[in-house]
C-alpha cells in the first residue's frame, strides 16, 4: 500500500469523524493525511 492510498483512507476517516462532531480527531487525521502525501 502506498502513502497516497493511506492518505486517502485517512481523509475519509477525517470526514466521517467531522460528521460525528469529533473535530479534534478529524483534524488529526486530516493533518496526518497531508503529511503522508508529502512523503
Secondary structure, DSSP 4 states (H G I P E B T S, - for coil): --HHHHHHHHHHHHHHHHHTT-HHHHHHHHHHHHHHHH-
